[in-house]
Amino acid sequence: MNASGAGYPLASLYVGDLHTDVTEAMLYEKFSPAGPIMSIRVCRDISTRRSLGYAYINFQQPADAERALDTMNFEVIKGRPIRIMWSQRDPGLRKSGVGNVFIKNLDESIDNKALYDTFSAFGNILSCKVVCDEHGSRGYGFVHFETQEAANRAIQTMNGMLLNDRKVFVGHFKSRRERELEYGAKVMEFTNVYIKNFGEDMNDNRLREMFSAFGNTLSVKVMMDETGRSRGFGFVNFGNHEEAQKAVSEMNGKEINGRMIYVGRAQKRIERQSELKRKFEQIKQERISRYQGVNLYVKNLDDGIDDDRLRKEFSPYGMITSAKVMTDGGHSKGFGFVCFSSPEEATKAVTEMNGRIVSTKPLYVALAQRKEERKAILTNQYMQRLATMRAMPGPLLGSFQQPTSYFLPAVPQPPSRTFYSPSPVAPVRPSPHWAQTSRPPQYQTATPLMRAVPPRRVASNITTLKQASTQVPRVTSQSQRVANIGTQTAGARAQVNPTMMRSVQPYKYSCGVRNVQQVGSATPMQQMIEPAVIMQGQEPLTASMLAAAPPQEQKQLLGERLYPLIQRMHSGLAGKITGMLLEIDNSELLHMLESPESLHSKV
């Protein structure tokens, strides 16, 4: 076998029929005895990274690649015989069908190696494959020769021969398009007729009597079940096409024994499946075009809303052709569909009903999308979000605190050993308090745990902070600064200068404590970074206030309101439950803040 015979890469092999667990390391261990290998690549799915069942191996020398092909083809790796051929990156040769031979009616015992050994006597084989499924051989296969002359010799010699006591058919490979065109010409001259829906009391003789009036019937067969009763369908084969066509024209739709029978051209399964597929696809496209822009998807429905209530709520906006609440075992699944007669009515309903509270829940209303469209949109959004996250630069300031996820606990940071900020700029927004697994600290009094700082170092820090105060505004209330001192110093294993100690009154939360920092001179102790705190006594969060906030901060605002409410119910799981609730739409979260019963049931 010559690697350069068909213009292939001189030392590149294709290895197919691989088990999905086969890796590059396994292939290297298998093929490295044949000679030095330059590279091995197992082809994988882009999204799942699962093996596609084939790989490419590049040797340094063509002779080594040829040796591997001759000696290792059809060897077993992880229970499967592999199939090796020269790598052909240009698909033109494969698609042309030159030298490709089709074999059918193969015995189940014939595998790739047996087929290869049988046909290798006629010429150089590029590829050899027996088609299999989960049950084994499907009884046919393909042999691709290097030249058309070799393929012709194989067809002339092997067609009609016995292989394992079975007469095989060997012929030129035909593409599906060629087969369909060829079969389509035969269809116009059909002689076999299919009859169904004639009941259980039919047999071969009665069926023959019924159809013999249209011509010579070569064969008649009524299909029976295991008990010998008619299955309600059968076949009649006529001597010529005209007789068969006449039987179809006169007998189709005729009533026999109170039943309307169907008579038509007998079809192969693959043809019938293709025809049904085309018909269903056409119906699907018609349905999509008919309901485009008029069908609405409604979710977050209350359990008590049924079809009639859904229709009643949306009827003021136009003529409704259908309204359906999806159910499972008689219980609402929380969503449904409303179809209007015109796109203008549907648009008006979306504008007016989206976010409106019906019963106890705010509705989400949007145009209905097909599953494929919705999946493509969600995938696109995910990829854009992923690309944005990867493009974000790392923190530039030493004091910047990375925001934590709403749904994962924050990574605990080691306690700071200094009482001043390592950077003159305080963080813009601290991490969400509910993202932490520990309970919020109790702010009582400062403890003498800070270490005294040398005067020179304090003076240097004060100078630095005074310079920073002219660049970054700081607004910090007196009580908040004191509380922050207690938070930052808790757990520190040092002592503080007694002159720097002072008592702190119990901390009282107020609505003006979020991310505000004061302009003016302050000591290093007063310039410490403020931790996240839970705010009490704030004014109620309204939809307008939420809409005015940036999108990335809306969940933060909701979480700050929800966390203390949930902590009263489940103090140990408040952070986790808050993160889970924040996955819900903002409109429903606002409703929970206004309705303690709704929040309690959701928690």
C-alpha positions as CSV (number, residue, x, y, z in Angstrom):
1,M,0.0,0.0,0.0
2,N,1.4,3.4,-1.0
3,A,0.8,6.5,1.0
4,S,1.2,8.7,-2.0
5,G,-1.1,6.8,-4.3
6,A,-4.1,9.1,-4.0
7,G,-2.5,12.4,-3.0
8,Y,-2.8,11.9,0.8
9,P,-0.6,13.4,3.4
10,L,2.5,11.3,3.3
11,A,2.5,10.2,6.9
12,S,-1.0,11.0,8.2
13,L,-3.5,8.3,9.2
14,Y,-7.2,8.5,9.9
15,V,-8.3,6.2,12.8
16,G,-12.1,5.6,13.0
17,D,-14.7,3.6,15.0
18,L,-13.1,4.6,18.2
19,H,-14.7,4.2,21.6
20,T,-15.7,7.5,23.1
21,D,-13.3,6.9,26.1
22,V,-10.2,6.5,23.9
23,T,-7.7,9.4,24.5
24,E,-4.6,10.6,22.8
25,A,-2.5,8.9,25.4
26,M,-4.0,5.5,24.6
27,L,-3.5,6.0,20.9
28,Y,0.1,7.1,21.5
29,E,0.8,3.9,23.5
30,K,-0.8,1.8,20.8
31,F,0.9,3.4,17.7
32,S,4.3,4.5,19.0
33,P,5.9,1.1,18.5
34,A,5.4,1.6,14.7
35,G,7.6,4.7,14.7
36,P,8.1,8.2,15.9
37,I,4.9,10.2,16.1
38,M,4.7,13.9,15.5
39,S,1.1,14.5,16.7
40,I,-2.2,12.8,17.7
41,R,-5.6,14.5,17.8
42,V,-8.8,12.9,18.9
43,C,-11.6,15.0,17.3
44,R,-14.2,16.2,19.8
45,D,-17.5,18.0,20.0
46,I,-16.9,21.8,20.5
47,S,-19.5,22.2,23.2
48,T,-19.5,18.9,25.1
49,R,-15.8,17.9,24.4
50,R,-17.0,14.4,23.9
51,S,-15.1,12.3,21.4
52,L,-16.6,12.0,17.9
53,G,-15.2,8.5,17.5
54,Y,-12.2,9.3,15.2
55,A,-8.7,10.7,15.3
56,Y,-5.7,11.7,13.2
57,I,-2.1,10.4,13.8
58,N,0.8,12.1,12.1
59,F,4.0,10.0,11.8
60,Q,7.5,11.5,11.0
61,Q,8.1,8.9,8.3
62,P,5.7,7.6,5.7
63,A,7.1,4.1,6.1
64,D,6.1,4.1,9.7
65,A,2.6,5.2,8.9
66,E,2.3,2.5,6.3
67,R,3.6,-0.1,8.7
68,A,0.9,0.9,11.3
69,L,-1.8,0.7,8.6
70,D,-0.7,-2.8,7.5
71,T,-0.2,-4.3,11.0
72,M,-2.7,-2.5,13.3
73,N,-5.8,-2.1,11.2
74,F,-8.9,-3.6,12.9
75,E,-7.1,-4.2,16.2
76,V,-9.3,-3.9,19.3
77,I,-9.1,-0.9,21.7
78,K,-11.6,-0.8,24.6
79,G,-13.7,-3.6,23.0
80,R,-14.0,-2.0,19.5
81,P,-12.0,-2.9,16.4
82,I,-10.5,0.3,15.0
83,R,-10.5,1.2,11.3
84,I,-7.4,2.8,9.8
85,M,-7.0,4.5,6.5
86,W,-4.9,7.2,4.9
87,S,-6.0,10.7,5.9
88,Q,-7.9,12.3,3.0
89,R,-8.7,15.9,4.0
90,D,-10.3,16.7,0.6
91,P,-13.8,15.1,0.5
92,G,-14.0,15.3,-3.3
93,L,-12.7,11.7,-3.8
94,R,-15.2,10.3,-1.2
95,K,-18.2,12.2,-2.6
96,S,-17.4,11.4,-6.2
97,G,-18.0,7.6,-5.6
98,V,-15.0,6.6,-7.8
99,G,-13.9,3.2,-6.7
100,N,-16.6,2.8,-4.1
101,V,-18.5,-0.5,-3.9
102,F,-21.7,-1.4,-2.1
103,I,-22.2,-4.9,-0.7
104,K,-25.5,-6.1,0.9
105,N,-27.1,-9.3,2.2
106,L,-24.0,-9.9,4.4
107,D,-24.0,-12.6,7.1
108,E,-23.9,-11.2,10.6
109,S,-20.6,-12.9,11.3
110,I,-18.8,-10.8,8.7
111,D,-17.0,-7.9,10.2
112,N,-14.7,-5.2,8.9
113,K,-11.6,-7.4,8.9
114,A,-13.3,-10.3,7.1
115,L,-14.7,-8.0,4.5
116,Y,-11.3,-6.4,4.1
117,D,-9.5,-9.7,3.7
118,T,-12.1,-10.9,1.1
119,F,-11.9,-7.8,-1.2
120,S,-8.2,-7.0,-0.8
121,A,-7.3,-9.5,-3.5
122,F,-8.8,-7.1,-6.2
123,G,-6.7,-4.0,-5.4
124,N,-5.6,-1.4,-2.9
125,I,-8.4,-0.6,-0.4
126,L,-8.6,2.9,1.0
127,S,-11.5,2.2,3.4
128,C,-13.6,-0.8,4.4
129,K,-16.6,-0.7,6.7
130,V,-19.6,-3.0,7.7
131,V,-22.4,-0.8,8.9
132,C,-23.5,-1.8,12.4
133,D,-26.0,-0.7,15.1
134,E,-26.3,-1.5,18.8
135,H,-27.4,-5.1,17.9
136,G,-24.5,-5.8,15.5
137,S,-24.2,-5.9,11.7
138,R,-27.0,-4.4,9.6
139,G,-26.1,-6.7,6.7
140,Y,-24.5,-4.3,4.3
141,G,-21.2,-2.4,3.9
142,F,-18.8,-0.5,1.7
143,V,-15.4,-1.0,0.2
144,H,-13.6,2.0,-1.3
145,F,-10.8,1.0,-3.7
146,E,-8.0,3.2,-4.8
147,T,-8.9,2.8,-8.5
148,Q,-12.2,2.3,-10.4
149,E,-10.6,-0.7,-12.3
150,A,-10.2,-2.5,-9.0
151,A,-13.8,-1.8,-8.1
152,N,-15.0,-3.1,-11.4
153,R,-13.0,-6.4,-11.0
154,A,-14.5,-6.8,-7.5
155,I,-18.1,-6.3,-8.8
156,Q,-17.6,-8.7,-11.8
157,T,-16.2,-11.4,-9.6
158,M,-18.1,-11.1,-6.3
159,N,-21.6,-10.2,-7.3
160,G,-23.9,-13.2,-6.7
161,M,-21.2,-15.2,-4.9
162,L,-21.8,-17.0,-1.6
163,L,-20.2,-15.5,1.6
164,N,-20.9,-17.7,4.6
165,D,-23.7,-19.5,2.7
166,R,-25.4,-16.2,1.8
167,K,-25.6,-14.8,-1.8
168,V,-24.4,-11.3,-1.7
169,F,-25.1,-8.3,-4.0
170,V,-22.0,-6.3,-5.0
171,G,-22.5,-3.1,-7.1
172,H,-21.4,0.4,-7.6
173,F,-22.1,2.8,-4.8
174,K,-24.9,5.3,-5.5
175,S,-25.6,8.4,-3.5
176,R,-29.0,8.9,-1.9
177,R,-29.9,11.5,-4.5
178,E,-29.2,9.0,-7.3
179,R,-31.2,6.3,-5.5
180,E,-34.2,8.6,-5.0
181,L,-34.2,9.7,-8.7
182,E,-33.9,6.0,-9.8
183,Y,-36.6,5.0,-7.4
184,G,-38.8,7.8,-8.4
185,A,-38.8,6.6,-12.0
186,K,-39.8,3.1,-10.8
187,V,-42.6,4.6,-8.7
188,M,-44.4,5.8,-11.8
189,E,-44.6,2.2,-13.0
190,F,-45.8,0.5,-9.8
191,T,-47.6,-2.8,-9.8
192,N,-47.8,-3.5,-6.1
193,V,-50.9,-2.2,-4.3
194,Y,-51.5,-1.7,-0.6
195,I,-54.9,-2.1,1.0
196,K,-55.9,-1.3,4.6
197,N,-58.9,-0.8,6.9
198,F,-60.9,-3.9,5.7
199,G,-61.4,-5.4,9.1
200,E,-60.6,-8.7,10.8
201,D,-62.8,-11.0,8.7
202,M,-60.7,-10.8,5.5
203,N,-58.5,-13.5,4.1
204,D,-56.4,-14.1,1.0
205,N,-59.1,-15.7,-1.1
206,R,-61.7,-12.9,-0.5
207,L,-59.1,-10.2,-1.2
208,R,-58.2,-12.0,-4.5
209,E,-61.9,-12.1,-5.5
210,M,-62.3,-8.4,-4.9
211,F,-59.3,-7.3,-7.0
212,S,-59.1,-10.0,-9.7
213,A,-61.7,-8.0,-11.7
214,F,-59.0,-5.4,-12.5
215,G,-56.4,-7.8,-14.0
216,N,-54.1,-10.7,-13.4
217,T,-53.1,-10.8,-9.7
218,L,-49.6,-12.4,-9.3
219,S,-49.8,-12.5,-5.5
220,V,-52.3,-11.6,-2.8
221,K,-51.4,-11.5,0.9
222,V,-53.5,-10.5,4.0
223,M,-51.2,-9.8,7.0
224,M,-52.1,-11.9,10.1
225,D,-51.3,-11.7,13.8
226,E,-50.1,-14.5,16.0
227,T,-53.6,-15.9,16.5
228,G,-54.3,-16.1,12.7
229,R,-56.7,-13.1,12.6
230,S,-56.4,-10.3,10.0
231,R,-54.4,-7.3,11.0
232,G,-56.6,-5.1,8.7
233,F,-54.2,-4.6,5.8
234,G,-52.6,-6.5,2.9
235,F,-51.0,-6.4,-0.5
236,V,-52.0,-7.3,-4.1
237,N,-49.4,-7.5,-6.9
238,F,-50.7,-7.1,-10.5
239,G,-49.1,-8.2,-13.7
240,N,-48.6,-4.6,-15.1
241,H,-48.9,-1.0,-14.0
242,E,-52.1,-0.2,-15.9
243,E,-54.0,-2.9,-13.9
244,A,-52.6,-1.7,-10.6
245,Q,-53.5,1.9,-11.4
246,K,-57.1,1.0,-12.3
247,A,-57.5,-0.9,-9.0
248,V,-56.3,2.1,-7.1
249,S,-58.6,4.5,-9.0
250,E,-61.7,2.5,-8.5
251,M,-61.3,0.8,-5.1
252,N,-59.8,3.7,-3.0
253,G,-62.4,5.1,-0.6
254,K,-64.9,2.3,-1.4
255,E,-67.0,1.0,1.6
256,I,-66.6,-2.7,2.4
257,N,-68.4,-4.3,5.4
258,G,-69.3,-0.8,6.7
259,R,-65.6,0.4,6.5
260,M,-64.1,2.8,4.0
261,I,-60.9,1.1,2.7
262,Y,-57.7,2.8,1.5
263,V,-56.0,1.5,-1.7
264,G,-52.8,3.0,-2.9
265,R,-49.3,2.3,-4.2
266,A,-47.3,0.1,-1.9
267,Q,-44.3,2.1,-0.4
268,K,-41.1,1.1,1.2
269,R,-40.7,2.2,4.8
270,I,-37.9,4.7,4.1
271,E,-40.1,6.3,1.4
272,R,-43.2,6.4,3.6
273,Q,-41.1,8.0,6.4
274,S,-39.7,10.6,4.1
275,E,-43.1,11.5,2.7
276,L,-44.6,11.8,6.2
277,K,-41.6,13.9,7.3
278,R,-42.1,16.3,4.5
279,K,-45.8,16.5,5.2
280,F,-45.3,17.2,9.0
281,E,-42.6,19.8,8.2
282,Q,-45.0,21.5,5.9
283,I,-47.8,21.5,8.5
284,K,-45.2,22.8,11.1
285,Q,-44.2,25.7,8.8
286,E,-47.8,26.6,8.1
287,R,-48.5,26.7,11.9
288,I,-45.5,28.8,12.6
289,S,-46.5,31.4,9.9
290,R,-50.1,31.4,11.1
291,Y,-49.3,32.1,14.7
292,Q,-46.3,34.4,14.2
293,G,-46.7,37.5,16.3
294,V,-50.1,36.7,17.7
295,N,-49.4,33.9,20.2
296,L,-48.4,35.0,23.7
297,Y,-46.5,33.1,26.4
298,V,-47.8,33.8,29.9
299,K,-46.0,32.5,33.0
300,N,-46.0,33.0,36.8
301,L,-49.7,32.2,36.8
302,D,-51.4,31.6,40.2
303,D,-52.5,28.0,40.8
304,G,-56.1,29.0,40.8
305,I,-56.1,30.4,37.3
306,D,-57.8,28.2,34.6
307,D,-58.5,28.6,30.9
308,D,-61.6,30.7,31.4
309,R,-59.9,33.1,33.9
310,L,-57.0,33.5,31.6
311,R,-59.2,34.3,28.6
312,K,-61.2,36.8,30.8
313,E,-58.1,38.6,31.9
314,F,-56.8,39.1,28.3
315,S,-60.1,39.6,26.5
316,P,-60.2,43.4,26.8
317,Y,-57.2,43.7,24.4
318,G,-58.8,41.9,21.4
319,M,-60.4,38.8,19.9
320,I,-58.8,35.7,21.5
321,T,-58.8,32.6,19.3
322,S,-57.4,30.3,22.1
323,A,-56.4,30.5,25.7
324,K,-54.8,27.5,27.5
325,V,-53.2,27.0,30.9
326,M,-50.8,24.1,30.8
327,T,-51.5,21.4,33.4
328,D,-49.9,18.3,34.8
329,G,-52.3,15.8,36.4
330,G,-55.0,18.4,36.7
331,H,-52.7,20.9,38.5
332,S,-51.5,24.1,36.8
333,K,-47.8,24.2,35.7
334,G,-47.8,28.0,36.2
335,F,-47.7,29.0,32.5
336,G,-50.0,29.1,29.5
337,F,-50.6,30.6,26.0
338,V,-53.0,33.2,24.7
339,C,-53.5,33.5,21.0
340,F,-55.0,36.7,19.4
341,S,-56.5,37.3,16.0
342,S,-54.0,40.0,15.0
343,P,-50.4,41.1,15.9
344,E,-51.6,44.5,17.0
345,E,-53.9,43.0,19.6
346,A,-51.1,40.8,20.9
347,T,-48.7,43.7,21.1
348,K,-51.2,45.7,23.1
349,A,-51.7,42.8,25.5
350,V,-48.0,42.4,26.1
351,T,-47.6,46.1,26.8
352,E,-50.6,46.2,29.2
353,M,-50.4,42.8,31.0
354,N,-46.7,42.3,31.5
355,G,-45.9,42.8,35.2
356,R,-49.6,43.2,36.1
357,I,-50.6,41.4,39.3
358,V,-53.4,38.8,38.7
359,S,-54.6,37.1,41.8
360,T,-51.4,37.2,43.9
361,K,-48.6,37.1,41.3
362,P,-47.3,39.5,38.7
363,L,-47.5,38.0,35.2
364,Y,-44.7,37.7,32.7
365,V,-46.1,38.1,29.2
366,A,-44.1,37.9,25.9
367,L,-44.4,36.6,22.4
368,A,-44.3,32.8,22.3
369,Q,-41.1,31.4,20.8
370,R,-40.3,28.0,19.4
371,K,-38.0,25.8,21.4
372,E,-35.2,26.1,18.8
373,E,-35.4,29.9,18.8
374,R,-35.5,30.2,22.6
375,K,-32.5,27.8,22.9
376,A,-30.5,29.8,20.3
377,I,-31.3,33.1,22.1
378,L,-30.3,31.8,25.5
379,T,-27.1,30.3,24.1
380,N,-26.2,33.6,22.4
381,Q,-26.8,35.5,25.7
382,Y,-24.7,33.0,27.6
383,M,-21.8,33.3,25.2
384,Q,-22.0,37.1,25.3
385,R,-22.0,37.1,29.1
386,L,-19.1,34.7,29.1
387,A,-17.1,36.8,26.7
388,T,-17.8,39.9,28.7
389,M,-16.6,38.3,31.9
390,R,-13.4,37.1,30.3
391,A,-12.8,40.5,28.9
392,M,-13.1,42.2,32.3
393,P,-9.6,43.4,33.5
394,G,-8.3,42.3,36.9
395,P,-8.4,44.6,40.0
396,L,-6.1,47.6,39.7
397,L,-6.4,48.8,43.3
398,G,-5.1,46.9,46.3
399,S,-8.3,47.5,48.3
400,F,-10.7,46.4,45.6
401,Q,-12.9,43.5,46.7
402,Q,-14.0,41.1,43.9
403,P,-17.8,40.9,43.8
404,T,-19.1,37.5,44.8
405,S,-21.9,35.4,43.2
406,Y,-25.4,35.5,44.6
407,F,-25.4,31.8,44.6
408,L,-22.0,30.8,45.9
409,P,-20.5,31.6,49.3
410,A,-17.7,34.2,49.3
411,V,-14.2,32.9,49.7
412,P,-13.1,33.9,53.2
413,Q,-10.3,36.4,53.2
414,P,-7.4,36.3,55.8
415,P,-7.8,38.9,58.6
416,S,-6.0,42.2,58.0
417,R,-3.2,42.9,60.5
418,T,-3.3,46.7,60.0
419,F,-6.0,49.1,60.8
420,Y,-5.5,51.4,57.8
421,S,-6.5,50.9,54.2
422,P,-3.7,49.6,52.0
423,S,-5.1,51.8,49.2
424,P,-6.4,55.4,49.4
425,V,-9.5,54.5,47.4
426,A,-12.4,52.6,49.2
427,P,-14.4,50.0,47.2
428,V,-17.3,51.3,45.3
429,R,-19.8,48.6,46.4
430,P,-18.9,45.7,48.8
431,S,-19.9,42.1,48.1
432,P,-23.5,41.2,48.9
433,H,-24.0,40.3,52.5
434,W,-26.3,37.4,51.7
435,A,-23.6,35.7,49.6
436,Q,-21.7,34.9,52.8
437,T,-22.3,31.8,54.7
438,S,-21.5,33.3,58.1
439,R,-24.0,35.2,60.1
440,P,-23.7,39.0,60.2
441,P,-21.4,40.2,63.0
442,Q,-22.8,41.7,66.1
443,Y,-21.6,45.2,66.5
444,Q,-21.0,45.9,70.2
445,T,-17.9,47.6,71.4
446,A,-14.4,47.9,70.2
447,T,-11.9,45.6,71.9
448,P,-8.3,46.4,72.6
449,L,-6.9,44.0,69.9
450,M,-5.1,46.4,67.6
451,R,-1.4,46.7,67.6
452,A,0.2,50.1,68.2
453,V,1.8,51.6,65.0
454,P,5.1,53.4,65.1
455,P,4.6,57.2,65.0
456,R,6.6,57.6,61.8
457,R,4.4,55.0,60.0
458,V,1.2,56.6,61.3
459,A,2.4,60.0,60.1
460,S,3.2,58.6,56.7
461,N,-0.2,57.0,56.4
462,I,-1.9,60.2,57.5
463,T,-0.1,62.1,54.8
464,T,-1.1,59.5,52.2
465,L,-4.7,59.6,53.3
466,K,-4.8,63.3,53.3
467,Q,-3.6,63.3,49.7
468,A,-6.2,60.7,48.7
469,S,-9.0,62.7,50.4
470,T,-8.5,65.4,47.8
471,Q,-9.0,62.9,45.0
472,V,-11.7,60.6,46.2
473,P,-14.8,61.9,48.1
474,R,-15.5,60.1,51.4
475,V,-18.8,60.3,53.3
476,T,-18.8,58.2,56.4
477,S,-21.1,58.7,59.4
478,Q,-19.6,58.7,62.8
479,S,-21.5,55.6,64.0
480,Q,-20.7,53.7,60.8
481,R,-16.9,54.4,61.2
482,V,-17.0,53.2,64.7
483,A,-18.8,50.0,63.7
484,N,-16.4,49.4,60.9
485,I,-13.5,49.6,63.3
486,G,-15.1,46.8,65.4
487,T,-15.6,44.7,62.3
488,Q,-12.1,45.2,60.8
489,T,-10.3,44.5,64.1
490,A,-12.3,41.4,65.3
491,G,-10.1,38.4,65.7
492,A,-6.8,40.3,65.2
493,R,-4.1,39.0,67.6
494,A,-2.5,42.3,68.5
495,Q,-3.0,45.1,71.0
496,V,-3.8,48.7,70.6
497,N,-2.5,51.9,72.2
498,P,-4.9,52.7,75.0
499,T,-5.0,56.3,73.8
500,M,-6.6,55.1,70.6
501,M,-9.4,53.0,72.3
502,R,-12.9,54.3,72.7
503,S,-16.2,52.8,73.5
504,V,-18.8,52.3,70.9
505,Q,-22.6,52.5,71.4
506,P,-24.7,49.7,70.0
507,Y,-25.0,50.2,66.3
508,K,-28.2,51.6,64.9
509,Y,-29.0,51.0,61.2
510,S,-30.3,53.9,59.2
511,C,-31.3,54.4,55.5
512,G,-28.4,56.6,54.7
513,V,-25.6,54.1,55.3
514,R,-25.1,52.4,51.9
515,N,-21.8,53.1,50.3
516,V,-21.6,56.7,51.5
517,Q,-18.2,58.2,52.4
518,Q,-17.4,61.5,53.9
519,V,-15.2,64.3,52.6
520,G,-12.8,65.8,55.1
521,S,-9.9,65.0,57.2
522,A,-9.9,61.8,59.3
523,T,-7.6,59.7,61.2
524,P,-6.3,56.4,59.7
525,M,-8.7,54.5,62.0
526,Q,-11.6,56.5,60.6
527,Q,-10.6,55.9,57.0
528,M,-11.0,52.1,57.2
529,I,-12.9,50.2,54.4
530,E,-16.6,49.8,55.3
531,P,-17.9,46.3,55.4
532,A,-21.3,45.4,53.9
533,V,-24.1,45.9,56.5
534,I,-27.8,45.0,56.6
535,M,-29.9,48.1,56.6
536,Q,-33.0,48.5,58.7
537,G,-35.7,51.2,58.8
538,Q,-35.4,52.0,55.1
539,E,-38.1,53.4,53.0
540,P,-40.0,50.7,51.0
541,L,-38.4,49.7,47.7
542,T,-40.7,50.6,44.9
543,A,-40.7,49.6,41.2
544,S,-39.7,53.2,40.2
545,M,-36.7,53.1,42.6
546,L,-35.7,49.7,41.2
547,A,-36.0,50.8,37.6
548,A,-33.9,53.9,38.3
549,A,-31.0,51.7,39.5
550,P,-28.5,50.2,37.1
551,P,-29.4,46.7,35.9
552,Q,-26.3,45.2,37.7
553,E,-27.4,46.7,41.0
554,Q,-31.1,45.8,41.0
555,K,-30.6,42.4,42.5
556,Q,-28.3,43.9,45.1
557,L,-31.0,46.3,46.2
558,L,-33.6,43.5,46.4
559,G,-31.2,41.2,48.3
560,E,-30.5,43.9,50.9
561,R,-34.2,44.1,51.6
562,L,-34.9,40.4,51.5
563,Y,-32.0,39.2,53.7
564,P,-33.1,40.6,57.1
565,L,-36.6,39.4,56.5
566,I,-35.5,35.9,55.7
567,Q,-33.0,35.9,58.5
568,R,-35.9,36.2,61.0
569,M,-37.4,33.0,59.6
570,H,-34.2,30.9,59.0
571,S,-31.2,32.6,60.5
572,G,-28.8,29.8,59.5
573,L,-29.9,29.6,55.9
574,A,-30.7,33.2,55.2
575,G,-27.8,33.7,52.8
576,K,-28.6,30.6,50.7
577,I,-32.3,31.2,50.6
578,T,-31.8,34.9,49.5
579,G,-29.5,33.8,46.7
580,M,-32.1,31.3,45.5
581,L,-34.9,33.8,45.6
582,L,-32.9,36.3,43.6
583,E,-33.3,34.0,40.6
584,I,-37.0,35.0,40.4
585,D,-38.2,38.0,38.3
586,N,-37.8,41.4,40.0
587,S,-41.5,42.1,39.8
588,E,-42.4,39.1,41.9
589,L,-39.6,39.9,44.4
590,L,-41.2,43.4,44.9
591,H,-44.5,41.7,45.5
592,M,-42.8,39.5,48.2
593,L,-41.4,42.6,49.9
594,E,-45.0,44.0,50.1
595,S,-46.7,40.8,51.0
596,P,-45.2,38.9,54.0
597,E,-47.5,35.9,53.4
598,S,-46.2,35.5,49.8
599,L,-42.6,35.7,51.0
600,H,-43.2,33.2,53.8
601,S,-44.8,30.7,51.4
602,K,-42.0,31.1,48.9
603,V,-39.3,30.6,51.6
